[in-house]
Amino acid sequence: MPCEPTRDDRRVIALVMAAGRSRRFGTDKRRARMADGRSLLHATLALAKGSFADTWVVVGDRDDTTELGIDSDIHALHAPGDDIGLGTSLGIAFSELRVNAPRALAAAVMLGDMPWVSPDTCRRLIAQAQSERIVLPRHQGRTGHPILFGRVFWPTLARLHGDRGARDLLRQWGTCWKVVEVSDPGIHRDVDVPSDLDI
């Protein structure tokens, strides 16, 4: 697979994964309130909207987007079934993006419980985006999110299913990585239990 950059616009869209069941959290963590009063999902979507050209979000098939506070200008995709895995969510999302985001150069996969990523990190990742490249942030020796997948990789991502995300594919595509060093612990910070919301 080619990994050399090509000239193109920098239209990078955000793909927020928010269809999970929050088992470890105990309740629907997407609705959990942060210190500023916003829900966890609303804060993540605000980061995405403020940083990327367009925002898509994957939610469960029974989710009410209005109740979740998802604005009408965000593209919401409903994943089928009550208990789907991240791989299935990604497969559904990239299948839709291939058809309905024809001008996009890349998509930034974001997790719905990671609103602490710095907008500057997002800008730096976007600056490195190419259709044949995967862009990852790294802080203190560990890569994190968001991960930008160039359009060349979308057909394979569209075939994902089950509980596993794109980790195995990322390893296979290692020669196409562009790692961006950042001073941003937010690329690792997510929410598994209520105490993770504490500042």
C-alpha atoms as a printed R data frame, in Angstrom:
    type eleno elety resid chain resno       x      y      z
1   ATOM     1    CA   MET     A     1   0.000  0.000  0.000
2   ATOM     2    CA   PRO     A     2   1.493  3.394 -0.924
3   ATOM     3    CA   CYS     A     3   2.531  5.620  1.961
4   ATOM     4    CA   GLU     A     4   3.991  8.622  0.193
5   ATOM     5    CA   PRO     A     5   1.971 11.815  0.673
6   ATOM     6    CA   THR     A     6   0.059 13.282 -2.225
7   ATOM     7    CA   ARG     A     7  -1.151 16.842 -2.690
8   ATOM     8    CA   ASP     A     8  -4.761 17.307 -1.639
9   ATOM     9    CA   ASP     A     9  -6.862 19.561  0.551
10  ATOM    10    CA   ARG     A    10  -6.805 19.012  4.308
11  ATOM    11    CA   ARG     A    11 -10.445 18.149  4.836
12  ATOM    12    CA   VAL     A    12 -10.280 15.908  7.874
13  ATOM    13    CA   ILE     A    13 -13.492 14.865  9.578
14  ATOM    14    CA   ALA     A    14 -14.000 13.669 13.143
15  ATOM    15    CA   LEU     A    15 -15.548 10.257 13.778
16  ATOM    16    CA   VAL     A    16 -16.638  9.998 17.410
17  ATOM    17    CA   MET     A    17 -17.290  6.475 18.683
18  ATOM    18    CA   ALA     A    18 -20.097  6.571 21.266
19  ATOM    19    CA   ALA     A    19 -22.158  3.394 20.906
20  ATOM    20    CA   GLY     A    20 -20.709  1.519 23.900
21  ATOM    21    CA   ARG     A    21 -22.714  0.292 26.875
22  ATOM    22    CA   SER     A    22 -20.519  1.747 29.698
23  ATOM    23    CA   ARG     A    23 -20.520 -1.471 31.763
24  ATOM    24    CA   ARG     A    24 -17.563 -0.540 33.969
25  ATOM    25    CA   PHE     A    25 -18.945  2.932 34.625
26  ATOM    26    CA   GLY     A    26 -22.225  1.563 35.976
27  ATOM    27    CA   THR     A    27 -24.529  4.002 34.161
28  ATOM    28    CA   ASP     A    28 -24.489  5.652 30.734
29  ATOM    29    CA   LYS     A    29 -21.236  7.585 31.004
30  ATOM    30    CA   ARG     A    30 -22.054  9.635 27.914
31  ATOM    31    CA   ARG     A    31 -24.535 11.526 30.114
32  ATOM    32    CA   ALA     A    32 -22.184 11.880 33.090
33  ATOM    33    CA   ARG     A    33 -21.551 15.496 34.060
34  ATOM    34    CA   MET     A    34 -18.131 17.062 34.006
35  ATOM    35    CA   ALA     A    35 -16.989 19.833 36.337
36  ATOM    36    CA   ASP     A    36 -18.214 22.516 33.902
37  ATOM    37    CA   GLY     A    37 -21.716 21.006 33.779
38  ATOM    38    CA   ARG     A    38 -21.494 19.562 30.286
39  ATOM    39    CA   SER     A    39 -22.085 15.894 29.646
40  ATOM    40    CA   LEU     A    40 -19.035 13.818 28.766
41  ATOM    41    CA   LEU     A    41 -20.267 13.190 25.223
42  ATOM    42    CA   HIS     A    42 -21.224 16.839 24.677
43  ATOM    43    CA   ALA     A    43 -17.725 17.930 25.701
44  ATOM    44    CA   THR     A    44 -16.105 15.458 23.297
45  ATOM    45    CA   LEU     A    45 -18.369 16.533 20.440
46  ATOM    46    CA   ALA     A    46 -17.579 20.182 21.149
47  ATOM    47    CA   LEU     A    47 -13.867 19.385 20.841
48  ATOM    48    CA   ALA     A    48 -14.509 17.590 17.553
49  ATOM    49    CA   LYS     A    49 -16.680 20.364 16.102
50  ATOM    50    CA   GLY     A    50 -14.160 23.015 17.058
51  ATOM    51    CA   SER     A    51 -11.199 21.162 15.571
52  ATOM    52    CA   PHE     A    52 -12.319 19.308 12.439
53  ATOM    53    CA   ALA     A    53 -14.062 20.162  9.181
54  ATOM    54    CA   ASP     A    54 -17.085 17.989  9.927
55  ATOM    55    CA   THR     A    55 -18.230 15.713 12.749
56  ATOM    56    CA   TRP     A    56 -19.848 12.276 12.676
57  ATOM    57    CA   VAL     A    57 -20.841 10.244 15.719
58  ATOM    58    CA   VAL     A    58 -21.774  6.572 16.092
59  ATOM    59    CA   VAL     A    59 -24.429  5.795 18.721
60  ATOM    60    CA   GLY     A    60 -26.576  2.778 19.563
61  ATOM    61    CA   ASP     A    61 -29.669  1.852 17.611
62  ATOM    62    CA   ARG     A    62 -32.005  2.845 20.457
63  ATOM    63    CA   ASP     A    63 -30.276  6.105 21.324
64  ATOM    64    CA   ASP     A    64 -32.184  9.364 21.029
65  ATOM    65    CA   THR     A    65 -29.729 11.891 19.627
66  ATOM    66    CA   THR     A    66 -31.702 14.840 20.999
67  ATOM    67    CA   GLU     A    67 -31.685 13.341 24.489
68  ATOM    68    CA   LEU     A    68 -27.945 12.805 24.199
69  ATOM    69    CA   GLY     A    69 -27.508 16.470 23.278
70  ATOM    70    CA   ILE     A    70 -26.194 15.789 19.773
71  ATOM    71    CA   ASP     A    71 -26.632 18.896 17.643
72  ATOM    72    CA   SER     A    72 -28.485 18.632 14.350
73  ATOM    73    CA   ASP     A    73 -25.387 19.635 12.367
74  ATOM    74    CA   ILE     A    74 -23.572 16.491 13.531
75  ATOM    75    CA   HIS     A    75 -24.036 13.387 11.388
76  ATOM    76    CA   ALA     A    76 -25.341 10.635 13.662
77  ATOM    77    CA   LEU     A    77 -25.056  6.969 12.674
78  ATOM    78    CA   HIS     A    78 -27.045  4.333 14.561
79  ATOM    79    CA   ALA     A    79 -25.187  1.060 14.974
80  ATOM    80    CA   PRO     A    80 -27.504 -1.993 14.927
81  ATOM    81    CA   GLY     A    81 -28.023 -4.240 17.916
82  ATOM    82    CA   ASP     A    82 -27.846 -3.745 21.658
83  ATOM    83    CA   ASP     A    83 -24.369 -5.107 22.250
84  ATOM    84    CA   ILE     A    84 -22.038 -4.404 19.363
85  ATOM    85    CA   GLY     A    85 -18.275 -4.129 19.486
86  ATOM    86    CA   LEU     A    86 -15.955 -1.323 18.509
87  ATOM    87    CA   GLY     A    87 -14.996 -3.165 15.320
88  ATOM    88    CA   THR     A    88 -18.605 -3.317 14.170
89  ATOM    89    CA   SER     A    89 -19.089  0.381 14.975
90  ATOM    90    CA   LEU     A    90 -15.995  1.290 12.982
91  ATOM    91    CA   GLY     A    91 -17.048 -0.908 10.064
92  ATOM    92    CA   ILE     A    92 -20.468  0.730  9.883
93  ATOM    93    CA   ALA     A    93 -18.989  4.198 10.160
94  ATOM    94    CA   PHE     A    94 -16.362  3.797  7.460
95  ATOM    95    CA   SER     A    95 -18.875  2.153  5.134
96  ATOM    96    CA   GLU     A    96 -20.990  5.306  5.448
97  ATOM    97    CA   LEU     A    97 -18.054  7.691  5.154
98  ATOM    98    CA   ARG     A    98 -16.850  6.104  1.910
99  ATOM    99    CA   VAL     A    99 -20.163  7.005  0.283
100 ATOM   100    CA   ASN     A   100 -21.267 10.138  2.100
101 ATOM   101    CA   ALA     A   101 -18.001 12.005  2.707
102 ATOM   102    CA   PRO     A   102 -16.524 12.060 -0.805
103 ATOM   103    CA   ARG     A   103 -14.399 15.167 -0.226
104 ATOM   104    CA   ALA     A   104 -12.747 13.969  2.969
105 ATOM   105    CA   LEU     A   105  -9.017 13.381  2.964
106 ATOM   106    CA   ALA     A   106  -8.941 11.517  6.277
107 ATOM   107    CA   ALA     A   107 -11.071 10.682  9.302
108 ATOM   108    CA   ALA     A   108  -9.976 11.152 12.905
109 ATOM   109    CA   VAL     A   109 -11.247  8.329 15.104
110 ATOM   110    CA   MET     A   110 -12.080  9.796 18.506
111 ATOM   111    CA   LEU     A   111 -13.514  8.033 21.546
112 ATOM   112    CA   GLY     A   112 -16.637  9.558 23.062
113 ATOM   113    CA   ASP     A   113 -15.103  9.616 26.540
114 ATOM   114    CA   MET     A   114 -11.945 11.573 25.685
115 ATOM   115    CA   PRO     A   115 -12.754 15.305 25.767
116 ATOM   116    CA   TRP     A   116  -9.405 16.351 27.243
117 ATOM   117    CA   VAL     A   117  -7.388 16.166 24.020
118 ATOM   118    CA   SER     A   118  -5.875 19.574 23.315
119 ATOM   119    CA   PRO     A   119  -7.227 21.447 20.272
120 ATOM   120    CA   ASP     A   120  -3.586 22.185 19.433
121 ATOM   121    CA   THR     A   121  -2.938 18.443 19.229
122 ATOM   122    CA   CYS     A   122  -5.828 18.122 16.789
123 ATOM   123    CA   ARG     A   123  -4.421 20.947 14.657
124 ATOM   124    CA   ARG     A   124  -0.988 19.360 14.582
125 ATOM   125    CA   LEU     A   125  -2.422 16.009 13.521
126 ATOM   126    CA   ILE     A   126  -4.529 17.614 10.783
127 ATOM   127    CA   ALA     A   127  -1.436 19.356  9.430
128 ATOM   128    CA   GLN     A   128   0.136 15.932  8.805
129 ATOM   129    CA   ALA     A   129  -2.912 14.290  7.227
130 ATOM   130    CA   GLN     A   130  -2.590 12.611  3.844
131 ATOM   131    CA   SER     A   131  -4.856 10.122  2.098
132 ATOM   132    CA   GLU     A   132  -2.133  7.404  2.257
133 ATOM   133    CA   ARG     A   133  -1.076  8.081  5.844
134 ATOM   134    CA   ILE     A   134  -2.127  7.157  9.390
135 ATOM   135    CA   VAL     A   135  -1.359  9.940 11.855
136 ATOM   136    CA   LEU     A   136  -1.031  9.186 15.570
137 ATOM   137    CA   PRO     A   137  -0.166 11.416 18.546
138 ATOM   138    CA   ARG     A   138   2.457 10.228 21.036
139 ATOM   139    CA   HIS     A   139   3.078 11.496 24.556
140 ATOM   140    CA   GLN     A   140   5.797 10.153 26.852
141 ATOM   141    CA   GLY     A   141   6.436  7.180 24.606
142 ATOM   142    CA   ARG     A   142   2.792  6.067 24.230
143 ATOM   143    CA   THR     A   143   0.527  6.652 21.266
144 ATOM   144    CA   GLY     A   144  -3.059  7.700 21.874
145 ATOM   145    CA   HIS     A   145  -6.157  9.236 20.287
146 ATOM   146    CA   PRO     A   146  -7.356 10.623 18.004
147 ATOM   147    CA   ILE     A   147  -5.953  8.508 15.187
148 ATOM   148    CA   LEU     A   148  -6.287  9.895 11.659
149 ATOM   149    CA   PHE     A   149  -6.891  7.316  8.935
150 ATOM   150    CA   GLY     A   150  -6.290  8.491  5.385
151 ATOM   151    CA   ARG     A   151  -8.914  7.655  2.820
152 ATOM   152    CA   VAL     A   152  -6.856  4.850  1.272
153 ATOM   153    CA   PHE     A   153  -7.471  2.770  4.414
154 ATOM   154    CA   TRP     A   154 -11.240  3.232  4.572
155 ATOM   155    CA   PRO     A   155 -12.284  0.225  2.439
156 ATOM   156    CA   THR     A   156 -10.457 -2.166  4.773
157 ATOM   157    CA   LEU     A   157 -11.767 -0.410  7.901
158 ATOM   158    CA   ALA     A   158 -15.289 -0.719  6.487
159 ATOM   159    CA   ARG     A   159 -14.977 -4.515  6.759
160 ATOM   160    CA   LEU     A   160 -14.268 -4.527 10.499
161 ATOM   161    CA   HIS     A   161 -16.713 -6.284 12.826
162 ATOM   162    CA   GLY     A   162 -16.880 -7.687 16.338
163 ATOM   163    CA   ASP     A   163 -15.275 -6.445 19.546
164 ATOM   164    CA   ARG     A   164 -11.798 -5.699 18.264
165 ATOM   165    CA   GLY     A   165 -11.154 -2.273 16.851
166 ATOM   166    CA   ALA     A   166  -8.443 -1.397 14.352
167 ATOM   167    CA   ARG     A   167  -5.466 -2.426 16.503
168 ATOM   168    CA   ASP     A   168  -4.449 -5.399 14.346
169 ATOM   169    CA   LEU     A   169  -4.754 -3.349 11.174
170 ATOM   170    CA   LEU     A   170  -2.694 -0.573 12.712
171 ATOM   171    CA   ARG     A   171   0.132 -3.030 13.300
172 ATOM   172    CA   GLN     A   172  -0.082 -4.243  9.703
173 ATOM   173    CA   TRP     A   173   0.052 -0.672  8.429
174 ATOM   174    CA   GLY     A   174   2.976  0.402 10.607
175 ATOM   175    CA   THR     A   175   5.065  1.591  7.653
176 ATOM   176    CA   CYS     A   176   2.346  4.142  6.859
177 ATOM   177    CA   TRP     A   177   2.369  5.772 10.289
178 ATOM   178    CA   LYS     A   178   3.242  9.382 10.909
179 ATOM   179    CA   VAL     A   179   3.772  9.812 14.651
180 ATOM   180    CA   VAL     A   180   3.417 13.336 16.044
181 ATOM   181    CA   GLU     A   181   5.088 14.006 19.386
182 ATOM   182    CA   VAL     A   182   2.836 16.088 21.648
183 ATOM   183    CA   SER     A   183   2.923 17.442 25.202
184 ATOM   184    CA   ASP     A   184  -0.675 16.419 25.791
185 ATOM   185    CA   PRO     A   185  -1.685 13.835 28.419
186 ATOM   186    CA   GLY     A   186  -5.259 14.189 27.130
187 ATOM   187    CA   ILE     A   187  -4.488 11.746 24.299
188 ATOM   188    CA   HIS     A   188  -4.471  8.978 26.937
189 ATOM   189    CA   ARG     A   189  -7.144 10.171 29.354
190 ATOM   190    CA   ASP     A   190 -10.500  8.406 29.084
191 ATOM   191    CA   VAL     A   191 -13.313  7.492 31.474
192 ATOM   192    CA   ASP     A   192 -13.901  3.953 32.716
193 ATOM   193    CA   VAL     A   193 -15.293  4.619 36.212
194 ATOM   194    CA   PRO     A   194 -16.918  7.710 37.784
195 ATOM   195    CA   SER     A   195 -13.732  8.724 39.620
196 ATOM   196    CA   ASP     A   196 -12.051  9.228 36.221
197 ATOM   197    CA   LEU     A   197 -14.140 12.384 35.861
198 ATOM   198    CA   ASP     A   198 -12.440 13.990 38.840
199 ATOM   199    CA   ILE     A   199 -10.052 16.787 37.987
